[in-house]
């Protein structure tokens, strides 16, 4: 069973590594537009909104993890 897991892991690793050697896709419209300039890859879409959402999700996750690991202290009154 251990050998089977080892061989499956190697096969998955080889297929995953083969994707690292893939070429990047060509620019849209073969790099030319009607206005004479080249269209940037990704269409020139702004990333500001997505970056803000990702950062806020990361902060929320970090805060939730902090609250989960924070020990709960109680104050006991002495009689």
Secondary structure, DSSP 8 states (H G I E B T S, - for coil): -HHHHHHHHHHHHHHHHHGGG------GGGG--TTSS---TTTT---HHHHHHHHHHHHHHHHHHHHHHS---------
